[in-house]
Amino acid sequence: MHLLESLPVNKNAIKAIAEELQNDITKAETHLNELHANFPEVLRAIQTRRASYAVLMHMKEHLEHTHSSGLVDDTEYKRLNADVKNRLVSLENFVFDWTAPNMRNFVTDSPLF
């Protein structure tokens, strides 16, 4: 049984919530597209950081699996695990060097209407 069918909620209220949710999704997508157009280097840095984090977490999970399977001894595991942790800390502390655009250029490049 579907959750909404089991709840005693007005169908019009559900429809209004679904429409509002769809409007919010559309607004968020539009905002992200505007950010991408106006600040591509910031979004690229965010995507790079997320990808790096995903790779490091995969490395950590793989290392834990190989250690628990007995393919990596304790000494090597500790060394490799410390390296992955250090890289995660470095990634967390990495400061993206970005300067705000010149206000005059920003205003002319981003028309309000």
N, C-alpha and C positions, 0 to 999 in steps of 0.2 A: 504494500500500500504506500502511496506517495505521501510524504510528510504534509504537504499543503492540503491534501484531501482529508487528512485526519484531524486537522486543526479547525476549530469553529471560528473562521475568519471570513469577513465579508469579501466576496469575490471582487467587488469594486475597489476595495482597499488593496488587495493583492495586485490588481491591474495597475493602480496608481503607483504603487511601490515599484513594480517592474518597469513602468515607463520612466519614472524618476531615475532608477538605476541605469537604464539605457542612456538617458540624457547625460548622466554623470560620466559614464564610460566614454561617450562621444566627446564631451568636454575635455576629459583627461587625455584622450588620444590627440585631440587638436592641440592641447597645451604641450604635449611631448613633441609633436611635430614642429611647433614653433620654437621650442627649446633647441631641437636638433638643427633647425635652420639658422638660428641666431648664435648658438654656442656649440658648434660641432666638436670642438676640442674638449669641452667639458664632458659631453656625453661619451666621447671616445675614451677619455680617462676613466670614467665610471665603468664602461663596458670592459676595459682592459683590467681594471681592478677586480671586477666580478669574475672574469675568466681566470685570472691568476689565482684567485681564492679557490675557485672550483678545482683547478688543477692540483693545487697544494692539498686540498682536502681529499682528493682522489688518491694522491700519493700516500697520504697518511693512512687512509683506509686499506690500501694495498699493502703497505708496510705492516700494518697490524695483522692482516690476514696471513701474509707470508711468515710472520713471526709465530702466530698461533699454530700454523701448519708445520712449524719446525724447519722451514726453509732458510730462515735467518736466525743466527744465534743471538744471545742476549747482548753481547758487546756491540755487534754490528747494528742491532736493532736500536740500542740506546743512542749510538752515534748518528744514525740516519734520522731517528725520531727527533733528536735535538736539532738537526739541520733543518728539518721541515718546520719545526716550531719557530726557529729563528727566522726563517723566511716568512712565516705568517706574521710574526711581530714586525718585521721590516715592512711588509706590505701594509699592515695596519698603521704604521707610523710614517709611511711615505707621504710627502707633501707634494701635491700637484702644483707646479709653478704656472700660475695663470694670472693674467692681469685683466682687469675689466676693460671693456672697449671704451674708446673715447666717447664721451657723452654726445658730442655733435654727430659723430658717425653713427652712433647707435640710434639716435632719433631719426636721422635721415634714412637709415637702412631698415627701420622698423616703423612703417607708417601705421597710424592709429586707425585710419579709415581706408 
